[in-house]
Amino acid sequence: MTRGISRALICALAPLLALATATGANAQIHFDRGQNVAPVFEGWERNADGTFTMVFGYMNRNYEEMPHAPIGPNNAFEPGPADRGQPTRFYTRRQQFVFRVQVPADWGEKDLVWTLTSNGRTDQAFGSLWPNWEIDDGVIRNNRGMGARGAPADNQRPRITLPGGTDLTVTLPDTLTLTAVISDDGIPGPRPRRNEASDDDDDDDPQAAARRAAARRRARRPHPTNQAVVKARLAGETGLAVTWVHYRGPGAVTFDPMGMSVEGGRAGEVVTTVSFTERGTHVLRGYADDSINTTPIDVTVTVR
């Protein structure tokens, strides 16, 4: 009896096992292009004036393709203005804490909905002020792979300015040189090197080892908003960096370099050279990054 039941169970489970195996194999497939970009609601922050800030990112499921979705029916917010400062160019894979949208103190229980259509698929992210979605510097630090300890209470956001202005023009095939001035309060500062004493770098702590491995994996991924500072902190150099991204506009834009750490971790100038492939109006966004918080600055470039 037992032997017969076992055979019956095996026969019944065989199709399910085959399906599970096929599903697992498909889950490992890397798609270079043709996949969708899913908008993500990261959470909300409290502001001193009583208002709130909703934070968004996205997941581009492609490993190479960077879809372009201009503001309009395929890339819009509701209610209110369709343009809430969201990107129209989407870098590959998971991009966290990309932009922020401020809502009034009396926002209440409404949803702020970001609708994004790419490669024939429409996805939505629903921003709300539910208590369990509140985030702070500690949550951001953990999610960005900067260590499990809480964020310093006195940490100030880094600052970024462009002495050359934020409304520029270039004529193809010329390149554009951007010089940014970055400053910070030096908090949280560089992560200690692995051979220095640190609660986060205890070789006997398996959780610390797992955090280091996760940080190394993140450093290898093309995450424009935190790639440079992750690499710098892994090297034990500095917690202050700047990263440039093509935020809006047609064609391809390249930066040489894309991300740079700031010497000394407190203040300095960083220079990058920008190349364009198409005419039009482009928005370049620079992120000053202290490894927890980022401060963006937008540069509008008219390419002739």
C-alpha positions in Angstrom: 0.0 0.0 0.0 2.7 2.4 1.0 4.8 1.6 -2.1 1.7 2.2 -4.3 0.9 5.5 -2.8 4.5 6.7 -3.2 4.4 5.8 -6.9 1.1 7.7 -7.3 2.5 10.7 -5.5 5.6 10.7 -7.7 3.5 10.5 -10.8 1.3 13.3 -9.6 4.2 15.5 -8.6 6.4 14.9 -11.7 4.7 17.6 -13.9 4.9 20.1 -11.0 8.6 19.4 -10.4 9.2 19.8 -14.1 7.4 23.1 -14.1 9.3 24.3 -11.0 12.6 23.3 -12.6 11.7 25.2 -15.8 10.6 28.2 -13.9 13.8 28.2 -11.9 15.8 28.0 -15.1 13.9 30.9 -16.6 14.4 33.0 -13.5 18.2 32.8 -14.2 17.9 34.1 -17.7 19.4 37.6 -18.2 17.5 39.7 -20.7 19.7 42.4 -22.3 16.7 44.2 -23.8 13.0 44.1 -24.4 11.9 44.0 -20.8 9.9 46.6 -18.8 10.9 49.2 -16.3 8.9 48.9 -13.1 8.5 52.1 -11.0 9.1 51.6 -7.2 7.8 53.6 -4.2 10.7 53.6 -1.7 8.8 55.2 1.2 8.1 58.7 2.7 10.0 61.2 4.9 8.8 63.8 7.3 9.7 67.5 6.7 10.2 70.1 9.4 7.5 72.3 8.0 4.8 69.6 8.3 4.9 68.5 4.7 6.0 65.0 3.5 8.4 63.8 0.8 7.6 60.6 -1.2 10.7 58.8 -2.5 10.7 56.8 -5.8 13.1 54.6 -7.7 12.7 51.9 -10.3 13.7 48.5 -11.6 14.9 48.3 -15.2 14.7 44.6 -15.9 17.1 44.8 -18.8 20.9 44.3 -18.4 21.8 46.6 -21.3 18.9 48.5 -22.7 18.1 51.9 -21.2 14.5 52.7 -22.3 13.5 56.3 -23.0 10.0 57.3 -21.8 9.2 61.1 -22.3 6.8 62.8 -19.9 3.3 62.1 -21.1 0.9 59.2 -21.1 3.7 56.6 -20.8 5.4 58.4 -17.9 3.1 60.4 -15.7 2.0 61.0 -12.1 -1.6 61.5 -10.8 -3.3 63.3 -9.2 -1.9 66.7 -10.0 0.9 67.5 -12.5 2.0 64.6 -14.7 5.6 65.9 -14.4 6.9 65.4 -10.8 10.5 65.5 -11.7 10.8 61.8 -12.6 13.5 60.6 -15.0 12.8 59.8 -18.7 16.0 57.8 -19.1 16.2 54.5 -17.2 19.5 53.0 -16.3 19.8 49.2 -16.0 18.6 47.1 -13.0 17.6 48.4 -9.6 18.0 52.2 -9.0 17.1 53.3 -5.5 16.0 56.7 -4.1 16.3 58.3 -7.5 14.0 61.3 -6.9 11.7 62.9 -4.4 8.2 64.4 -4.6 7.0 66.8 -1.9 3.3 66.6 -0.9 1.4 69.0 1.4 0.8 68.4 5.1 -2.9 67.7 4.4 -2.2 65.0 1.9 -4.1 62.5 3.9 -4.8 59.0 2.7 -4.5 59.7 -1.0 -2.2 57.7 -3.3 0.4 59.4 -5.5 0.5 57.1 -8.5 3.4 56.9 -11.0 2.5 55.2 -14.2 5.3 54.0 -16.5 5.0 52.2 -19.8 8.0 50.6 -21.5 8.4 47.9 -24.1 4.7 47.4 -24.2 4.0 46.9 -20.5 2.5 49.3 -18.1 3.4 49.3 -14.4 2.4 51.6 -11.5 3.9 52.6 -8.2 1.5 53.7 -5.4 3.0 56.2 -3.0 1.1 56.6 0.3 1.7 57.9 3.8 1.0 54.6 5.6 3.1 54.5 8.8 5.0 51.4 7.9 6.4 53.1 4.8 8.1 55.9 6.7 11.9 55.9 6.1 14.9 57.7 7.6 18.6 58.0 7.1 19.2 54.6 8.9 16.8 52.8 6.5 18.5 54.5 3.5 21.9 53.5 4.7 21.0 49.9 5.2 19.3 49.7 1.8 22.3 51.2 0.0 24.7 48.6 1.5 26.6 51.1 3.7 26.5 49.0 6.9 23.9 47.9 9.3 24.5 50.5 12.0 22.2 53.4 12.3 22.9 56.7 10.6 24.5 59.5 12.7 21.9 61.9 14.1 23.8 65.0 13.2 24.5 64.0 9.6 23.9 66.9 7.1 23.2 66.5 3.4 26.1 67.1 1.1 26.2 70.2 -1.1 26.9 70.6 -4.8 27.2 73.7 -7.0 28.3 74.3 -10.6 30.2 77.6 -11.0 29.7 77.4 -14.7 25.9 77.5 -14.4 23.2 75.0 -15.0 22.0 76.1 -18.4 24.6 75.2 -21.0 25.0 74.7 -24.8 27.3 72.5 -26.8 27.6 71.9 -30.6 28.3 68.4 -31.9 30.7 66.8 -32.1 32.2 68.9 -29.3 32.2 67.5 -25.7 31.1 69.4 -22.6 33.2 69.8 -19.5 31.4 69.9 -16.1 33.2 71.2 -13.0 31.2 70.6 -9.8 32.1 71.9 -6.3 31.2 69.4 -3.6 31.2 69.9 0.2 30.1 68.0 3.2 30.3 67.9 7.0 32.5 64.8 6.9 29.8 62.6 8.5 29.5 59.6 8.4 33.1 59.7 6.9 35.0 56.8 5.3 34.3 53.2 6.3 37.3 51.7 8.1 39.6 49.4 6.1 39.1 45.7 6.7 42.4 45.5 8.6 41.2 48.2 11.0 39.1 47.5 14.1 35.5 48.0 13.4 32.2 46.5 14.5 31.2 46.2 10.9 34.4 44.4 9.8 34.7 41.7 12.5 36.0 38.7 10.6 34.4 36.5 13.3 31.0 37.9 12.7 29.1 36.0 9.9 26.6 38.8 9.6 29.4 41.3 9.0 30.9 39.0 6.4 27.5 38.8 4.7 27.2 42.6 4.7 30.6 42.9 3.1 29.7 40.4 0.4 26.5 42.2 -0.3 28.4 45.5 -0.6 30.9 44.0 -3.0 28.1 42.7 -5.2 26.4 46.1 -5.2 29.7 47.7 -6.2 29.8 45.5 -9.3 26.3 46.5 -10.4 25.6 49.6 -12.6 23.9 51.6 -9.9 24.5 55.2 -11.0 23.3 56.8 -7.8 25.6 54.9 -5.4 28.2 53.0 -7.4 31.1 55.5 -6.9 30.6 55.9 -3.2 30.2 52.2 -2.6 33.5 51.5 -4.3 35.2 54.3 -2.4 34.0 53.1 0.9 35.0 49.5 0.2 38.5 50.9 -0.6 38.4 52.8 2.7 39.0 56.1 1.0 36.1 58.5 1.4 32.4 58.6 2.0 31.9 61.7 -0.3 31.5 61.3 -4.0 29.6 62.7 -7.0 27.9 60.7 -9.8 26.5 62.0 -13.1 23.6 60.4 -14.9 21.6 61.2 -18.1 18.3 62.0 -16.5 16.3 63.2 -19.5 16.8 63.5 -23.2 17.2 61.6 -26.5 20.1 59.4 -27.6 23.0 58.2 -25.5 25.1 60.4 -23.1 28.4 59.2 -21.7 30.5 60.6 -18.8 34.2 60.3 -18.3 34.3 59.6 -15.5 30.7 58.9 -14.4 31.5 58.7 -10.7 34.3 60.2 -8.6 35.2 60.3 -5.0 36.2 63.6 -3.4 39.7 63.9 -2.0 39.7 64.2 1.8 36.0 63.5 2.0 35.0 67.1 3.0 35.2 69.4 -0.1 36.7 69.7 -3.5 36.2 70.1 -7.2 35.4 67.2 -9.5 35.5 67.4 -13.3 33.9 65.1 -15.9 33.7 65.2 -19.7 30.3 64.6 -21.3 29.7 63.3 -24.8 26.4 63.3 -26.7 25.1 61.4 -29.7 21.9 63.4 -30.5 20.8 67.0 -30.7 18.0 68.2 -28.4 17.5 69.3 -24.9 19.1 67.1 -22.2 18.9 67.1 -18.5 22.1 65.8 -16.7 21.7 65.1 -13.0 24.7 65.1 -10.6 24.3 63.5 -7.2 26.5 64.6 -4.3 26.7 61.6 -2.1 27.9 61.2 1.4 27.1 57.4 1.4 23.7 57.9 3.1 22.1 61.0 1.6 22.3 62.4 -1.9 21.8 65.9 -3.1 20.9 66.3 -6.7 21.6 69.2 -9.1 20.2 69.3 -12.6 22.0 70.8 -15.6 20.0 71.6 -18.8 22.1 71.2 -21.9 21.0 72.3 -25.4 22.9 70.2 -27.9 23.1 71.7 -31.4 
